[in-house]
Amino acid sequence: MNRGRQSLTRIAAIASIAAAALLASEAYSQQAVSVSLAVKNHRFEPGEIRAPANRPIVLSIRNHDAAAVEFESVSLRVEKVIAANGQGTISLRPLEPGRYNFFDDFHPQTRATLVVQ
């Protein structure tokens, strides 16, 4: 009888691991969407970018200015310094539909919006 319980426990454990692996693979199988953004003359270009909802986003930022910028967003919970004449990449989790504002923390008047729909 003890062997039967051990077998059932093992089968249940294997089934749980398989289910968790399946759920994880579905989440990771979502292809990330690439979105590009530039900084020129202390302005984000374009001033509004768009991405689909519920998919991971890879945001590529090219800084064409001679000064560093700090991409910051409270609603996205992210900040990243991008060197003068440099480039940076930010990976964002899948987002619900909405408007997500961001700015350059070194130049707070430099603002833009990510629209997720």
Secondary structure, 3 states (H helix, E strand, C coil): CHHHHHHHHHHHHHHHHHHHHHHHHHHHHCCCEEEEEEEECCEEECCEEEECCCCCEEEEEEECCCCCEEEEECCCCEEEEECCCCEEEEEECCCCCEEEEEEECCEEEEEEEEEEC
